[in-house]
Amino acid sequence: DGGITQSPKYLFRKEGQNVTLSCEQNLNHDAMYWYRQDPGQGLRLIYYSQIVNDFQKGDIAEGYSVSREKKESFPLTVTSAQKNPTAFYLCASKASGGPDTQYFGPGTRLTVL
Amino acid sequence: EDKVVQSPLSLVVHEGDTVTLNCSYEVTNFRSLLWYKQEKKAPTFLFMLTSSGIEKKSGRLSSILDKKELFSILNITATQTGDSAIYLCAAPSGGYQKVTFGTGTKLQVIP
């Protein structure tokens, strides 16, 4: 069963702590993405990666970091420098040479206490 | 800077009404525009448009692209409560893998 998974589903964090969100895909996609969604709003791009060991900042990268050591995995770290991290985080992947359709994971809801 | 703007931001209609959602875009080396529906969690794909003037249809939903005026519309006829969702449009930047999403339109269909 091909797909994209995110964990955990819900995450609670105290202020000042770093936290890492997991994203894994077995679709053999080269490109992967992290988006942030605030209540009732659209998706804002945090980081994206076109290929292993390479990634680019999106529109709201400050306070976040990523790595892409394996094709299947694109973890996102929310650092203590992120001023307002409470949000819904979506990971997506896309085939590089094919249609532009992105496939999304189920999301992680992060709450900072 | 790439930009995708949707309107209206939110909409409340009665079952049976027809709605039109708008998406305008300014992206580098445009190649396609995509529509997604988001009900609870993960957005699901609706349409991908690459050519002007060619309508894509799926049941009560249809969409069209105008590359001259840089916009797309999504029409939903005979709306049902199950159509209640956030509708997102997105445009990849040609030559790169960056994808920019719009602000979304939150549609609520009431019985």
HADDOCK unambig.tbl for C-alpha pairs under 7 A between the chains (distance, minus, plus):
assign (segid A and resid 31 and name CA) (segid B and resid 97 and name CA) 6.76 0.50 0.50
assign (segid A and resid 40 and name CA) (segid B and resid 106 and name CA) 6.89 0.50 0.50
assign (segid A and resid 41 and name CA) (segid B and resid 103 and name CA) 5.70 0.50 0.50
assign (segid A and resid 41 and name CA) (segid B and resid 104 and name CA) 5.92 0.50 0.50
assign (segid A and resid 42 and name CA) (segid B and resid 88 and name CA) 6.71 0.50 0.50
assign (segid A and resid 42 and name CA) (segid B and resid 101 and name CA) 6.76 0.50 0.50
assign (segid A and resid 42 and name CA) (segid B and resid 102 and name CA) 5.91 0.50 0.50
assign (segid A and resid 42 and name CA) (segid B and resid 103 and name CA) 4.06 0.50 0.50
assign (segid A and resid 42 and name CA) (segid B and resid 104 and name CA) 4.61 0.50 0.50
assign (segid A and resid 43 and name CA) (segid B and resid 101 and name CA) 5.78 0.50 0.50
assign (segid A and resid 43 and name CA) (segid B and resid 103 and name CA) 6.85 0.50 0.50
assign (segid A and resid 44 and name CA) (segid B and resid 101 and name CA) 6.76 0.50 0.50
assign (segid A and resid 45 and name CA) (segid B and resid 100 and name CA) 6.98 0.50 0.50
assign (segid A and resid 48 and name CA) (segid B and resid 98 and name CA) 6.88 0.50 0.50
assign (segid A and resid 50 and name CA) (segid B and resid 97 and name CA) 6.15 0.50 0.50
assign (segid A and resid 104 and name CA) (segid B and resid 42 and name CA) 5.63 0.50 0.50
assign (segid A and resid 104 and name CA) (segid B and resid 43 and name CA) 6.55 0.50 0.50
assign (segid A and resid 105 and name CA) (segid B and resid 42 and name CA) 6.05 0.50 0.50
assign (segid A and resid 106 and name CA) (segid B and resid 41 and name CA) 5.71 0.50 0.50
assign (segid A and resid 106 and name CA) (segid B and resid 42 and name CA) 4.99 0.50 0.50
assign (segid A and resid 107 and name CA) (segid B and resid 41 and name CA) 6.42 0.50 0.50
assign (segid A and resid 107 and name CA) (segid B and resid 42 and name CA) 6.62 0.50 0.50
